[in-house]
Amino acid sequence: MSRKILITGNKGFIGSHLQKKLSKNNEVVGIDLEAGWDRDKLNNNQNLLDCDLPSGVELVIHLAGKSGVRESIKDPNAYWQNNVEVSKRIFKRYKNVRVLYASSSTAYEPYLNPYAASKYMIELAAQNYFNTLGMRFHTVYSEDCQRKNMFITRLLQNKLEYVTDHYRDFIHVNDVCNAIELLMDSKTTGVVDIGTGESYHIQKFSPHLPLDLNTPHERKISQANTEILSNLGWKPTINLKNFLTSKGFDIKL
């Protein structure tokens, strides 16, 4: 069934992959800061804080927002404005429409940093609306990730400078998009983990590199609870070990 779907952040990492997938059978409308700049006037007509929001939308997938733990420490207000205030505006505008929105596994421990706090506050705001679903993304990767500071991206490019003592659940962007497509038509509300359910020790990827233990604002262990997705018939199709092997990496995880 074809629908008119709004994807915010459609030019971002997950958004660009999702738009390509959903555009095959739907009318997809995208809003993204990257596309809205008028370089002569130095303004942006796709700033979700005040831009026009389209009508006639039958589904919203809200992926736009600021990400990154360490950056949020430097500018917490930007994370509040671009994550919390923007999401509140989306929820209110589309109060009678199903809204899937990007949360984060960091929301499990919102006291650690402003990024995590902003995602947790979005989840609280969403509780005022009957048909919302927060997607707690774990660590998303692919071979063509636009975010050059992501761990797997830097590993693939041989640009890692250090490792940490964290454990992370890595999920390929294709599996994320498959999960979102499944959740679109489900009656699931509240929040759901988007991850594989398997967690890897970061230090084992490159044990020869220096170990950075000075990470007070980051979660120690991240591992998705996949019960909800599994009950809907979803399972990951791309295994991180196999992925790295296909790229020529022989890593003992």
C-alpha beads as a LAMMPS data file, in Angstrom:
LAMMPS data file: protein, C-alpha beads

253 atoms
252 bonds

1 atom types
1 bond types

-500.0 500.0 xlo xhi
-500.0 500.0 ylo yhi
-500.0 500.0 zlo zhi

Masses

1 110.0

Atoms # bond

1 1 1 0.000 0.000 0.000
2 1 1 1.501 3.292 -1.109
3 1 1 1.582 6.090 1.455
4 1 1 2.828 9.618 1.787
5 1 1 5.706 9.353 4.257
6 1 1 7.657 12.190 5.817
7 1 1 11.272 11.388 6.686
8 1 1 13.117 14.049 8.630
9 1 1 16.877 13.851 8.352
10 1 1 16.484 12.125 4.987
11 1 1 19.992 13.049 3.877
12 1 1 21.636 11.635 6.972
13 1 1 23.160 8.192 7.410
14 1 1 20.061 6.164 8.259
15 1 1 17.654 8.551 6.525
16 1 1 19.301 8.347 3.108
17 1 1 19.272 4.544 3.154
18 1 1 15.689 4.448 4.386
19 1 1 14.434 6.909 1.781
20 1 1 15.961 4.838 -1.005
21 1 1 14.250 1.723 0.347
22 1 1 10.810 3.233 0.967
23 1 1 10.656 5.336 -2.215
24 1 1 10.190 2.196 -4.282
25 1 1 6.565 1.855 -3.150
26 1 1 5.697 5.138 -1.424
27 1 1 5.685 8.887 -1.883
28 1 1 8.505 10.037 0.371
29 1 1 8.858 13.667 1.424
30 1 1 12.168 14.599 3.011
31 1 1 13.225 17.456 5.277
32 1 1 16.893 17.943 6.077
33 1 1 19.037 20.924 7.051
34 1 1 21.590 19.895 4.447
35 1 1 19.087 20.556 1.661
36 1 1 17.631 23.821 2.925
37 1 1 20.433 26.355 2.768
38 1 1 20.115 29.520 0.723
39 1 1 23.789 30.376 0.549
40 1 1 23.154 33.952 -0.544
41 1 1 20.730 34.766 2.257
42 1 1 22.484 32.468 4.767
43 1 1 19.202 31.011 6.007
44 1 1 17.655 27.585 5.941
45 1 1 14.095 26.771 4.913
46 1 1 14.303 23.221 6.249
47 1 1 15.152 24.023 9.854
48 1 1 12.678 21.881 11.769
49 1 1 12.429 24.453 14.537
50 1 1 10.426 26.776 12.304
51 1 1 10.093 25.462 8.729
52 1 1 6.777 24.619 7.060
53 1 1 5.705 21.047 7.746
54 1 1 3.883 19.213 4.928
55 1 1 0.234 18.219 5.114
56 1 1 -1.403 15.017 3.968
57 1 1 1.282 12.896 5.582
58 1 1 0.196 9.371 6.543
59 1 1 3.346 8.335 8.400
60 1 1 6.261 10.228 9.958
61 1 1 9.730 8.795 10.482
62 1 1 11.576 11.416 12.499
63 1 1 15.319 10.818 12.267
64 1 1 16.631 14.392 12.297
65 1 1 18.595 15.674 15.254
66 1 1 22.027 16.158 16.703
67 1 1 23.998 13.071 17.667
68 1 1 27.224 12.386 19.480
69 1 1 28.016 12.134 23.172
70 1 1 31.198 14.175 23.378
71 1 1 29.868 17.016 21.238
72 1 1 26.832 17.316 23.499
73 1 1 29.052 18.102 26.487
74 1 1 30.329 21.186 24.654
75 1 1 26.940 22.526 23.517
76 1 1 24.025 21.023 25.485
77 1 1 21.593 23.763 24.440
78 1 1 21.941 22.821 20.778
79 1 1 20.966 19.259 21.648
80 1 1 17.936 20.451 23.587
81 1 1 16.751 22.695 20.760
82 1 1 17.445 20.341 17.854
83 1 1 16.377 17.146 19.566
84 1 1 13.757 17.895 22.222
85 1 1 12.081 21.066 20.930
86 1 1 12.030 19.837 17.334
87 1 1 10.508 16.507 18.366
88 1 1 7.837 18.227 20.448
89 1 1 6.897 20.245 17.383
90 1 1 6.712 17.112 15.218
91 1 1 4.541 15.260 17.749
92 1 1 2.131 18.172 18.054
93 1 1 1.855 18.781 14.298
94 1 1 1.220 15.118 13.527
95 1 1 -0.716 14.168 16.647
96 1 1 -3.148 12.026 14.626
97 1 1 -0.449 10.326 12.541
98 1 1 1.800 7.405 13.438
99 1 1 5.247 8.770 14.304
100 1 1 8.369 6.645 14.534
101 1 1 11.228 8.660 15.995
102 1 1 14.932 8.188 16.572
103 1 1 15.923 7.607 20.142
104 1 1 19.165 6.022 21.307
105 1 1 20.493 3.246 23.488
106 1 1 22.060 6.056 25.529
107 1 1 18.563 6.882 26.830
108 1 1 18.933 3.954 29.227
109 1 1 21.311 6.150 31.233
110 1 1 20.144 9.732 30.578
111 1 1 22.187 11.167 33.438
112 1 1 25.502 10.510 31.671
113 1 1 25.471 13.298 29.070
114 1 1 23.221 15.913 27.382
115 1 1 22.762 13.770 24.272
116 1 1 21.371 10.868 26.298
117 1 1 19.236 13.268 28.340
118 1 1 17.767 14.816 25.190
119 1 1 16.774 11.413 23.827
120 1 1 15.186 10.415 27.125
121 1 1 13.215 13.664 27.229
122 1 1 11.942 13.019 23.711
123 1 1 10.644 9.666 24.896
124 1 1 8.847 11.348 27.790
125 1 1 7.298 13.943 25.459
126 1 1 6.125 11.181 23.097
127 1 1 4.077 9.601 25.871
128 1 1 1.518 12.392 25.409
129 1 1 0.639 11.050 21.943
130 1 1 -1.124 7.764 21.308
131 1 1 0.679 6.388 18.238
132 1 1 4.375 7.083 18.696
133 1 1 7.283 4.666 18.783
134 1 1 10.787 5.508 19.930
135 1 1 13.538 3.531 18.223
136 1 1 16.511 3.137 20.530
137 1 1 19.224 2.698 17.938
138 1 1 22.365 0.961 19.058
139 1 1 25.651 1.411 17.136
140 1 1 24.753 1.576 13.440
141 1 1 27.428 0.931 10.801
142 1 1 27.968 0.244 7.113
143 1 1 30.724 0.394 4.534
144 1 1 29.556 3.813 3.335
145 1 1 28.742 5.615 6.592
146 1 1 28.727 9.395 6.131
147 1 1 29.794 10.001 9.727
148 1 1 33.552 9.716 9.481
149 1 1 34.094 9.651 13.252
150 1 1 32.143 6.410 13.718
151 1 1 34.145 3.514 15.125
152 1 1 33.632 0.983 12.319
153 1 1 34.243 3.654 9.688
154 1 1 37.563 4.569 11.267
155 1 1 38.451 0.890 11.621
156 1 1 37.775 0.254 7.928
157 1 1 39.880 3.269 6.991
158 1 1 42.704 2.259 9.340
159 1 1 42.323 5.529 11.229
160 1 1 41.754 4.266 14.763
161 1 1 44.012 6.021 17.251
162 1 1 42.849 4.265 20.430
163 1 1 40.307 1.778 21.773
164 1 1 38.085 1.827 24.864
165 1 1 36.891 -0.687 27.432
166 1 1 33.288 -0.421 26.255
167 1 1 30.991 -3.131 24.932
168 1 1 28.833 -2.187 21.953
169 1 1 26.017 -3.768 19.956
170 1 1 26.754 -3.084 16.273
171 1 1 23.917 -3.259 13.741
172 1 1 24.202 -2.767 9.986
173 1 1 22.154 0.058 8.492
174 1 1 20.353 -2.369 6.150
175 1 1 19.054 -4.293 9.162
176 1 1 17.991 -1.009 10.760
177 1 1 15.967 -0.109 7.671
178 1 1 14.373 -3.558 7.613
179 1 1 13.378 -3.136 11.253
180 1 1 11.879 0.306 10.617
181 1 1 9.876 -0.973 7.658
182 1 1 8.464 -3.744 9.836
183 1 1 7.638 -1.357 12.685
184 1 1 5.818 1.014 10.343
185 1 1 2.930 -1.422 10.001
186 1 1 2.995 -2.806 13.529
187 1 1 0.886 -1.589 16.411
188 1 1 3.954 -1.302 18.627
189 1 1 4.170 1.872 20.691
190 1 1 6.438 3.070 23.483
191 1 1 10.109 2.331 22.821
192 1 1 11.945 -0.521 21.132
193 1 1 15.616 -1.442 20.913
194 1 1 17.110 -1.580 17.410
195 1 1 20.180 -3.782 17.698
196 1 1 21.347 -7.350 17.211
197 1 1 21.394 -8.447 20.836
198 1 1 25.107 -9.256 20.628
199 1 1 27.700 -7.019 22.258
200 1 1 31.396 -6.774 21.341
201 1 1 34.323 -5.638 23.474
202 1 1 35.816 -2.609 21.713
203 1 1 39.332 -3.301 22.971
204 1 1 39.445 -6.595 21.059
205 1 1 39.127 -4.911 17.674
206 1 1 42.634 -3.461 17.917
207 1 1 44.280 -4.659 21.142
208 1 1 47.640 -3.195 20.091
209 1 1 46.300 0.379 20.262
210 1 1 46.333 2.582 23.401
211 1 1 43.406 2.044 25.771
212 1 1 41.439 5.178 26.696
213 1 1 39.783 4.787 30.089
214 1 1 38.847 8.457 30.453
215 1 1 35.232 8.176 29.248
216 1 1 33.047 9.253 32.198
217 1 1 30.120 10.357 30.044
218 1 1 29.707 7.157 28.007
219 1 1 27.867 3.901 28.722
220 1 1 30.028 0.952 29.676
221 1 1 27.862 -1.728 28.070
222 1 1 25.287 -1.454 25.305
223 1 1 23.336 -4.547 24.265
224 1 1 19.904 -4.503 22.666
225 1 1 16.892 -6.346 23.980
226 1 1 15.559 -7.821 20.729
227 1 1 12.419 -9.464 22.151
228 1 1 9.940 -7.053 20.562
229 1 1 11.529 -7.188 17.119
230 1 1 11.955 -10.960 17.288
231 1 1 8.276 -11.391 18.123
232 1 1 7.447 -9.387 14.989
233 1 1 9.534 -11.784 12.895
234 1 1 12.645 -9.621 12.505
235 1 1 16.201 -10.856 12.787
236 1 1 19.532 -9.353 11.688
237 1 1 20.827 -10.484 8.306
238 1 1 24.368 -9.085 8.533
239 1 1 26.810 -10.361 11.134
240 1 1 29.610 -7.985 12.148
241 1 1 32.288 -10.701 12.159
242 1 1 31.336 -11.823 8.652
243 1 1 31.156 -8.221 7.495
244 1 1 34.685 -7.455 8.696
245 1 1 36.011 -10.698 7.233
246 1 1 34.546 -9.736 3.853
247 1 1 36.511 -6.470 4.114
248 1 1 39.771 -8.278 4.715
249 1 1 39.938 -7.989 8.501
250 1 1 41.024 -10.939 10.608
251 1 1 39.854 -9.877 14.057
252 1 1 39.366 -12.270 16.970
253 1 1 36.175 -10.971 18.568

Bonds

1 1 1 2
2 1 2 3
3 1 3 4
4 1 4 5
5 1 5 6
6 1 6 7
7 1 7 8
8 1 8 9
9 1 9 10
10 1 10 11
11 1 11 12
12 1 12 13
13 1 13 14
14 1 14 15
15 1 15 16
16 1 16 17
17 1 17 18
18 1 18 19
19 1 19 20
20 1 20 21
21 1 21 22
22 1 22 23
23 1 23 24
24 1 24 25
25 1 25 26
26 1 26 27
27 1 27 28
28 1 28 29
29 1 29 30
30 1 30 31
31 1 31 32
32 1 32 33
33 1 33 34
34 1 34 35
35 1 35 36
36 1 36 37
37 1 37 38
38 1 38 39
39 1 39 40
40 1 40 41
41 1 41 42
42 1 42 43
43 1 43 44
44 1 44 45
45 1 45 46
46 1 46 47
47 1 47 48
48 1 48 49
49 1 49 50
50 1 50 51
51 1 51 52
52 1 52 53
53 1 53 54
54 1 54 55
55 1 55 56
56 1 56 57
57 1 57 58
58 1 58 59
59 1 59 60
60 1 60 61
61 1 61 62
62 1 62 63
63 1 63 64
64 1 64 65
65 1 65 66
66 1 66 67
67 1 67 68
68 1 68 69
69 1 69 70
70 1 70 71
71 1 71 72
72 1 72 73
73 1 73 74
74 1 74 75
75 1 75 76
76 1 76 77
77 1 77 78
78 1 78 79
79 1 79 80
80 1 80 81
81 1 81 82
82 1 82 83
83 1 83 84
84 1 84 85
85 1 85 86
86 1 86 87
87 1 87 88
88 1 88 89
89 1 89 90
90 1 90 91
91 1 91 92
92 1 92 93
93 1 93 94
94 1 94 95
95 1 95 96
96 1 96 97
97 1 97 98
98 1 98 99
99 1 99 100
100 1 100 101
101 1 101 102
102 1 102 103
103 1 103 104
104 1 104 105
105 1 105 106
106 1 106 107
107 1 107 108
108 1 108 109
109 1 109 110
110 1 110 111
111 1 111 112
112 1 112 113
113 1 113 114
114 1 114 115
115 1 115 116
116 1 116 117
117 1 117 118
118 1 118 119
119 1 119 120
120 1 120 121
121 1 121 122
122 1 122 123
123 1 123 124
124 1 124 125
125 1 125 126
126 1 126 127
127 1 127 128
128 1 128 129
129 1 129 130
130 1 130 131
131 1 131 132
132 1 132 133
133 1 133 134
134 1 134 135
135 1 135 136
136 1 136 137
137 1 137 138
138 1 138 139
139 1 139 140
140 1 140 141
141 1 141 142
142 1 142 143
143 1 143 144
144 1 144 145
145 1 145 146
146 1 146 147
147 1 147 148
148 1 148 149
149 1 149 150
150 1 150 151
151 1 151 152
152 1 152 153
153 1 153 154
154 1 154 155
155 1 155 156
156 1 156 157
157 1 157 158
158 1 158 159
159 1 159 160
160 1 160 161
161 1 161 162
162 1 162 163
163 1 163 164
164 1 164 165
165 1 165 166
166 1 166 167
167 1 167 168
168 1 168 169
169 1 169 170
170 1 170 171
171 1 171 172
172 1 172 173
173 1 173 174
174 1 174 175
175 1 175 176
176 1 176 177
177 1 177 178
178 1 178 179
179 1 179 180
180 1 180 181
181 1 181 182
182 1 182 183
183 1 183 184
184 1 184 185
185 1 185 186
186 1 186 187
187 1 187 188
188 1 188 189
189 1 189 190
190 1 190 191
191 1 191 192
192 1 192 193
193 1 193 194
194 1 194 195
195 1 195 196
196 1 196 197
197 1 197 198
198 1 198 199
199 1 199 200
200 1 200 201
201 1 201 202
202 1 202 203
203 1 203 204
204 1 204 205
205 1 205 206
206 1 206 207
207 1 207 208
208 1 208 209
209 1 209 210
210 1 210 211
211 1 211 212
212 1 212 213
213 1 213 214
214 1 214 215
215 1 215 216
216 1 216 217
217 1 217 218
218 1 218 219
219 1 219 220
220 1 220 221
221 1 221 222
222 1 222 223
223 1 223 224
224 1 224 225
225 1 225 226
226 1 226 227
227 1 227 228
228 1 228 229
229 1 229 230
230 1 230 231
231 1 231 232
232 1 232 233
233 1 233 234
234 1 234 235
235 1 235 236
236 1 236 237
237 1 237 238
238 1 238 239
239 1 239 240
240 1 240 241
241 1 241 242
242 1 242 243
243 1 243 244
244 1 244 245
245 1 245 246
246 1 246 247
247 1 247 248
248 1 248 249
249 1 249 250
250 1 250 251
251 1 251 252
252 1 252 253
